[in-house]
């Protein structure tokens, strides 16, 4: 009997969580969260973690999984290792397991594997985080362009974590980050069905804006203020927290902060879609088109169970 990993991808605020939970109940299964921020216990409101009520009793893995203070820093390589090991156990009980989340790198790590990368000393990682804070992303991009133009052309240049990760490897090894990429996918002992969720841009952006208002009403500012002493940590170099940290440092007014939170979230969603649309294996649906989604799954999944 075949085992299936049903992957649900899409940009922030598109509706992945709700669909994943509905499908988990339909197939009596569990969900792996492929989200590089929900994995951290200390980051709740700003990462839009589903509440216990929203989970509706469905078991979720990799939410509140580690601390921002843990060393080494949790990353996609560790996620790959733990997720593959967990899936081996889950498939003894479930024919279908669901993986949902907006972190394309985390999902790709499980689907295709990552190339082996060297361990990075904390000193190098912390030094780059400090440079990013003090000198900005453009400064790091200039170095990446000089030292690894091949990866510079491929990387999401609006994503500071990706840029920083490449420079960590370059500075530690003296080699180009792209030299470590074989591009050969690993074989997995399960079949994959990968669906993507998308909405019209105006519809998605309206949802993003409203969700940010909800987060602020839920106490996002207070959550960020509690995390301010740890703002140099890599986990907190992300949309939803950086803008509030900068506001606390009097970089701009509160109204400007709110506008930047929304603007940067919309830009993040656009980058997510750009990444995902490069993957020709994803079948795209509107989140509310559940009839079409279920018909597609019936054709590709249920006939093999």
N, C-alpha and C positions, 0 to 999 in steps of 0.2 A: 504494500500500500504506500502511495506517495505521501510525502510530507510537504506542506506548502507554507512559505512565509509570505503573507499578504502585506505588502508595503503601501502605506498611504503617505504621499508627499504633497507638498504645496507650500505657498508662502504663509507668513504669519497672519493670523486672524481669518484665514479662509474657511475654517470649519473642520479641520482634521480630527480634533479630539472628539467631537460629537459623533462623527461618522465612525471612527474607530470603535467607540463604545457600543454603538448600535450593532456593528458587525461582530464585535466580540460576544455580545449577547446572542446573536443569531447562531454563531458557530460554537458557542459554549467554550470560549477560549480566553486567552490573556493577551495583554498588550506590553510590548517593549517600547519605551519612550526613546526615540532617537533625537534627543534635544540636548545640545551641549551646555545649556544653562539650567534647565530644570533638574539636571543631575545634582546640582548643589543645594544642600539643605537650607542655607542662609538666604537664598534668593527665591522668593515665593511670588509676591505680587508682580514684580517686574518681569517675571518669566511666564506669566499667565498659566501657572500650574493649575490643573484641574483640582477642584475641591473634592473631598470625600463624597459629598452629595452628587457632584457632577459625574464621578466615576461609577455611580450606580452599582456598587458592589463588584465591579470588574477589577481583577487584580492587575496592577501596573508594576512594571519593573523599571529601574533606573531613574525613578523620581525620588528626590531626597536621598540620593545614593551615597554621596560623599560630601566632605566639607571643603569650603574654599581654602581652608588652611592646610589641607592634606598635602604631603609631599611624597613622591613626585606629583606634580600637577596632573590631574585627571585629563586625559586627552582621547582622541579618536582611536589611537592604537590600543589603549587600555580597554576602551569600550568594545572594540572588535574582539579582543581576547575573551572578555567576560561574556559578551553576548553570544558568541559562538558556543562557548562552554555551556551557557544556560540553555540555549536552543537544543542542544543535544539531550538535555534532561527533559525539557518541555515536550519534545516530540515523542517521548515515551508515553506521554499522557494525552497529547493533543495532536490531531492530524493537521490542524491549521493553527498558526500563531500569527498575530498581527504586530507589525512594527510601524509606528507612526511618529512623525516629528518633522521639524523644519530644518534640521541640520544635515545638509546634503552630504557633508564629509563623513558624518557618523553613519548614515544609512549606507553610503558607498563602501565604508569600511567593512560592514557586515556582508553586503552583497558581493563585493569583488575583492575585498582584502586590501590592505595597505602594504606598501613596500616597507621593509625593515629600515628603521631610522635610528640614528645614534641617540643615546641618552644625553640630555643637555644639562650641564651643570647649572645650579640655581643662580650662580653669579652672572652667567651670561644672560639667562632669561630675565633676571631682575634688572640688569643693566639696560637691556633693550626696552623693557617696560618703562623705565625712567626716561629714556631718550624719547620714547613715543609721547609721554606726558609733557616733557619740556620742549621738544623740538618739533613735534607733530608728525603726522603720517607721511607728508610729502618728503620730509628728510629721510625717512626709512626707505621710501620708494626709490629715491635717487640712488641709495646704496645698492638696493636690489637690482636696479636697472644696470648699474655698472658691473656687478659681480655675477649676475645670472640673468641676462637679457631674455633667455628662452623661457624661464619661469615667469619673468616680469610680464611677458606678452600673454601668458595664460591665466595668471592669478586674478582673482577678484580684487582689484586695486582699491576698492572701497572698504575692504574687510581688514582691519588692522591686525587681527589675530592670525590670518593667513600670511600676511606680509612678515609679521614678527617671527612666526614659526620658521619660515624659510631662512631668515637672517640668523636665527639661532643656530641652525644647522651649518650655514655657511661660515659663521664666525668660529664655531667649535671645530669644524673639520677642515676648513680651508678649501672645501670643494663646493661646486654649484649644487644647489638644492635639487635641480633637475637631474643631476647625475645619479640620484638615488631612486629615480622613478623608472621601473622596468616596463610599466604599462601592461603587465600580464595579469589578468584576473585569476584569483584562486578558485579552485573547484570547491563547491559546497555540496553537502549531502542532502539538499532539499531543493525543491522547485520554488521559483519566485513569481508572484503575480504583483506587478507594480502599477498602482493607479495614482494619478495626480488630480488634485482639486484646483480649479481655477474659477475666478469670477471676472466680470468686466472690471476694468481698472477703476472706474468711478465707484462702483459698488464695493470693491475691496478697500479702496482708500477711505470710504465713508465708515466701513466697519473698523478699520484701523484707528481712525480718529475717535470714534465712539468708545472703542475698547480702552484707549489711552485715558479718556475722561473717566471711565469706570475705575481704572487702576489708580488714578489720582484720588478718586473718592474713597477707594478701599484703603488708602494709606501708603501709596508708593513713596511719597516724599519722606515719610517717617522711616520706612524700611531703608531707603537709601542713606538717610542721615545716620542710622545705626551702623551702616556699613562703611561710612566715610573714612574711618581710621584705617581701613584695609583697601582703600581705593587703588593702591599700586598693584594689587594682585591681578594676575592675568584674567581671572574669572570675571572681574568687574570692569574690564575694558570693553564694555558692550552698551548698545543702545538701551535706554531706559534707566540707566544709572549714571553714566558719564555726564549726561546733560544736567542732572540734578547736582552732581558734584561740582560742576562748573558754575552753576547758579549759586551754590554755597560759597564759592570763591569770588563771588561778585562779578562774574564774567558778563552777566546780562540779567535782565529783569525776570520776574516770575512769569509774566505773560510770554516773554521771549523763550523762556525755558519750555513752557508748554507747547509752543509752536515748534520748537526744535525737536522735542520728544515725538511729536506727530510726524514731522517732516522726515526725520531720520528713520523712523519706523517704516514709513512709506518707501523710502529709498532702499531699506533693507529688504522689504518684500520684493521690490523690483530686481534686486541682485539675486534673490533666491530663485525667482522665475527664470532669470537668464541662465543660471546654473542648471536648473532642472530641464529646461527646454532643449538642452544639448543632449539629453538622454532619450534616444529613440525608442527605448523599451517601455516607456511610461504611457499608459492609456489615460487620456484626460477626460474629466467629467466636471459638471457643475455640482457642488456639494448637495444641492437640493434635488438633483436628478437621481434619486435613490432607485427608482424603477430601472433606469438604464444601468446603474451600477450593479444591481442584483442580477439582472439578465446577463451581464458580462461575466460576473462571477459564476453564475450557474453554468455557463458555457465552458469556462476555463478551469473551474475549481470543483464544483459539486459533482460533476460527472466522474471525477477521478477518486472520490472519497468512498 
